[in-house]
């Protein structure tokens, strides 16, 4: 018996603009600077550029010799340049949208907004739930198994309908004594999942197929965009060769849009344990100006240790948080249903990262590792090398699939220019996807 669905998820349309401008120092006009966040498949290092993951990192003020410069979010531009990833075609060219747009390609690009994906993931033409005498198989139309997983969003910790919003794509940073402020704009995925129902999970774990039983599988993908503001306060203790920093942080945000697409496929058996029927249901939650809103806040706490060439940090994000979003749910059968979703209480995520630098005669070498713990677990390791004017980085790890980045660039003073080649496995079907990124810093 088979359940077929023409798309893994129902169509998801998002309307959002992001201003792209050079990451130049603007202290002549502001007492801080605009920066692009290091949004890629790289290792989270104990450095100020990664303060989103640990607020204490903002107070590690020594210059980072391995800084490739701001990573330009070219992936956002790619969304609007390629019909397969452009949801705005729904409003401007419906025929092209119907024939070319692919939700999984769009979602995959949102997972890596700093890279232009060369071959983003493609939605399976069919999702097949096959019931045999003793087993159930969930595959694509060409027989490839689908991966059951629950994966956090682009930053590795962001979650749907949660105070754990994505890291900003572009942000304004300002420090006044021990107070550190970041105002940013975010636009990214907030996670995807493919989950078996309770009955199906039992079969996948070895239980027999039962008569008169329904077996279900549910897939979802989520995204969010908005503005965020964070304030942290750093308390630093100085030792003979080491410093320890503790930094609590409050993050508030307003979502311009929130979206989640879901599809549920089911199959039933009859009294004789034979296939009895199939069905599938699709739904779309959508919140945007004029059709809902979203906002919330959370409390984070980070610690960092710097001792000679060694650095490490541990943080707990969303120790306490609240999130509210209003919008509508459309399932294709009834009128849009107004919905309000509120989340209150602790739902923490944790980050751990460390690095060690080795001085060389004409440069330096660094080894770094990280682990991000949310609903899913991700971990990375990396090696960075600086020799005279040349820079090289290699990073690899796991985040809902294997991913890696190779970066090479040049430096002159504080100027930077680098190219990166990324590879990762696409959601659900685990295809190999390649991407290209660009790092640029133009200030002296």
N, C-alpha and C positions, 0 to 999 in steps of 0.2 A: 504494500500500500504506500502511496506517495502523497505528500503535500507539496504543492508547487506555489512559489511566489515569484513574480517577475522582478522584484527587488528585495534585497535583504532588509531594507528599511524603507519606510514611506518617504516621499519627497520632503525636503527640508529647505526652506528659503529664508535667507538672512539678509537684512539690509543694514549695512554699517559702513562708515568711512573712517579711514585712519590717515592722519596727516603724517607724511614722511618728510623729515628735514634733517640736515647734517647734524652729527653728534658733536658740534663745536662748543667750545667753552664760551659762556656768555656772561662772565662775571662783570663785564662792563655795564650790563643792564640788570642782572640778577645776582644775588649773592650765592649762587649755586651753579648747577649745570644740568643740561639736558643730556640724557644717555639712552642708548638702546640696551635692553636687557640681553644677557647671553642665553638666548633661547634656542637650544639645539641639543643634539644627542651627545653632549660633552659631560665630563665629570664635574660635579659641583665641588669647587675648591674653596678653602678657607681664605677668601679674598673679598674686599668690599663689593666687587661686581656681583657677587652672589648673595648679597644681604637679604634678598627675598626669602631664601631658604633658612637663613639664620640671622636675626637682627644684630647679633654681636659682631658679625663680620664687618659691619659698617664702620667699626671703631678700630679696625686693623689698618692703620694709615700708611704703612710703609709702601713705597712704590712697588708694583708687581712687574718684575722683569719679563714675565711670561704672558703679559696681556696682549692679545692679538688686536685689540681695539673693538669698538662697538660692532655688533653683528646686525647688518641691515635686514629688516624683515621683508625680504623680497618675496616671500611666499604669499603675503597679502596681495601684492600686485599680481602675482600669478593667478590668484583666484579669479580676477576680473579679466585676465587676458586669454584664458583657455575656456572654451564653452563647456567642457566636461566638469569644470569646477565652479562655474559662475552661476549662482542662484538668481542673480538679477535678471537673467534671461527670461525668467518666469513672467516678468512684467514688460520686458522690452521686445522679446521675440519668442513667443510661446511655442512655435513649431520647432525652432532650434533647441529650445529647452527640452521639449518632449523627446527629441531624437538623440541629443548629445549629452545632456546633463546626467551625471552619475553621482549619487549621494556619497558613496564610499570614497570616490576621488576627492570630492569637496572636503569631506571629513578628514581624510588622511592629510590633505594639505594644511588644514587647521591644526593638526597635531604638530606640524613642523613649520610654523609660520616664518622662520628665519631662512628657510631653504626653498628654492624652486625645485619641486619634485619632477623628475624627468618622466617617470612612469608610475604615477600614483596608483594605489589599489583600486580595483574595479569591483563593483557589486556583482555577486554571482547572478546569472540569469535565472537560476532556480535554486530553491532550498528544498531538499528532499528529506522527509522523515520516513524511513523505510522500516516496516515491521515484518520481521521474519518469525519463525516459530519460537525461537528462544532469545532473540536479540533485537535491538532497535539501532538503526544507523541514521545519523544526521550528516548529510553531505551536500555538496554543491551538485549542480546538474551534470558535471563531468566526473563526478565520483570522488572529489577531494573532500576529506573530512573537515568539518568546521571546528575551530578551536573554542572550547568553553573557557571563558575567562571573564574577569571583572577588572578592567584596567583604568587607572587614573588618567587624567587629562594631560595636556601638553607639558605642563611643568613637572609632571611626575607625582604631584600631590593634589591637584585640583579635582573636585568632585561635583556632580550635578546637584543642584538645589542644596548647596552647602556654603558655609562661610569660607571654605577653602577655594577662593576664586583664583584664576590663573595669574601668573606673574605678568607685569605690564610689558607691553611691546616697546613703548617709549615712555619715559618718565622724567620728571624734574626732581633733582636731589638737592637738598639744602641742609647744612649742619650749622647749628649755633651752639657752641660749647658742647654739652653732652646730649643735646637733643638733635635727633636726626629725622628729617621729614622727607617722604617720597610721595609725589603725586603722579599718577600714571594712568595710561589708557590700556586696557586689555581686550584682546579678541582672540579666542582660542577654543580648542576642544576642552571639555570638562569630564571626559571619560566615555568609555563604551563597554558593553558587556554582552555576552551570550551565555544564558543560564538555562539549564534544564529544570523542568518542574520536579517536584518531589518524587513523583512516580517514575519519571524518566531517569532521574539521578540514581534511584535504586537499581534500575536495569543496567545502567552504565557501570555500576559497581559490582554487578554479578548476579543480581536477583533475576528470577525468571519473569517473563512477560505474563501478566495476569489477565483473565477474562473480565469483560465489562469494566474496563479501566481506560481512563483518558491519559494520554502522554503529551506533554507540551514542552516547547522550547521558546524562549523569549529573547529577542535581540533588541538592543537600544544603543543610541549614540546621542551625545549631548554637546552643546556648545553655549558659550556666553560671551557677551561683550559689554563693556562699561568703563567706568572710571573708579579709581581707588585712591585712598589717602591713608598713609601710615605715619605714626609718630612713635619713635622709640627713645629710650633713655638709657645711656650706657654708664655702667659703674665699673671702673677699671682699677685693679689692684696690681701694683708694680713690685716685682721681686728683683733679685740681683741679675738674673739672666732670663726672666720670664715675666709675662703679663697675663692676667686672667681677667676677662671681661664678661659681665652679666648684663643682659639687655632685655627688659620687657618691652613689648610693642603692642599697640592697639591699631587695628586695621579696620577702616570703614570703607564702604563701597556703594555704588549705585549702578545697577545693571540697566543698560539701554535695551538689551534683549536677552532672553533666555529661550532655548529651544531644546526639545528632546523628541526624537522620533523612535517609535517602537513598532515591532511586528511580533505577533505571537502565532506560531503554527502548532496545530494539534492533530493528533490521530487517536482513534478509539478502537478497542477490540470488542467483539461480541461475546456471547456466553460460551462459544466454542473456541475462544481465544484466536479468532480470525479477524482480519481487518474489517472494520464496520463503517468507517467514515473519516473524512478529513476536513479541515477548515483552517483558515488563517484570518487574523484580524490585525489591522493597522491603525495607528493613532499618532497624532502629532500635538505636542504641547508647544504653544508659541506665545511669547510675551514680547511686546515691542511698544514704542510710544503710540498711544491711541488704542492699545490693546493689552494694557497691563504694565506692570513695573516690577522692579525687584531691588532690594537693598538689604544690608546687614552689617554686622561687625563681628570681630573676633579678637581674642587675646592670645599673644604668642610670647614665648620666652626662649632666649638663646644664650648660650655660653660659648666662649672661645678661649683657647690657650695658644700663646705664641712663646716658644722657647728656642732661641738660636735659630736653626734652620727648620725646625719642626713646628707645624701648626695643626690644630684640630678644633673641631666644634661639634656641639650637640644642641639640638633645638627641639622644642615641642610646639607645634602650631595648632591653633584652635583649641586651646585649653578650655575655653568657654566661648561660645558663639551663638549668634542668632541670625537667621536668614528667612526672609519672606519674599515670595514672588507671586504675582497674580498674572493670569493670562487665560487662554482658552484651550480646550482640548477638542480636536476634530478627529472623528474616526471614519468619516465618509458615509455614515448612515444616518446620523442625526445632526441637528443644528449644533453649532459651536457651543460648548458648555463652559461658562465662566468657572474658573478654578483658582483657589488660593492654597498655596503650599507653604507651611511654616515649619522651620526646624529650630529647636532651642536646646541648648545644653552642650556638654563636651562631646566632641567627636575628633579626637586629636590625631595628628600626623606627626611623625618624628623624622628628623634628618640627622645623619652622622657623616662627617667628612674629615679627612686628614691629608696632609701633604708633607713631603720632606724634600728639601733642596740640597743639591750637591754642587758646589762650586767647581768650575772648570777653568783651565788656563785662559781661554778666550771666550768664556760664556758661563752657562749654568744648565743644570739638569734638574727636573722635578718629577717626583712620583706622587700621584694623588689617587685617592679612592673615596667613594661615597656610597651611602645606602639611604634610600628614601622609603619610609614605611607609612602607607596610607591603607586604603582598602586593598590595594595591591602593593607588591614589593618591587622596587627597582634598585639596581646596583651597578656601579660603573668603576672602571679603573683607567688611568691615563698616564702618559709619559709626555713631558714637554721639554724641548731643547732649544736653547738660544746660543748661537755661535756668531759673534760679531754682529753683522746687520741682518742675519737670517734667523728665522723662527720656524719651528716644526712642532706639531702636536699630533698625538695618536690617542684616541679614546674609544673604549668599547664597553658594552654592558648589556643589561636586560631591562626592558620596560614594556611588559606585555608582549614581548618578542625581542629578538636580538637586534642591536643597533650599534653603529660605530661611526666615527668621524676621523678623517685625516685632514689636517690643516697645515698649510705652508704659506709663509709670508716674509715680508721684509720690514725693517724698522729704520727710522732715522730720527734721532731725538725722541720726541713723543709721538711722532707720526707713525701710523701703521697702515699696512695694506696686506690682506691675506685672502686666499681662496680656500674653501673647504669642500671636501667630497664626503657626503653622508650616505649611509646605507641602513635600512631598517626593514623589518617585516611588517606587511600591511595588516590592518585589523581583520580578524575573523578567518581570512583565508591564508595568511602567512606568506603572501607573495613577496619576493625581494624587490625593494623600491630604492631607487637612487635619487640623490638630490645634490644641488650645488648651492653653497652659501658664500657670502662676501662680507669681509671685515674691513672697515675703513675708519681711520681717525685722521682728521686734517689739521688739527690745531698743533702748534709748535710746542 
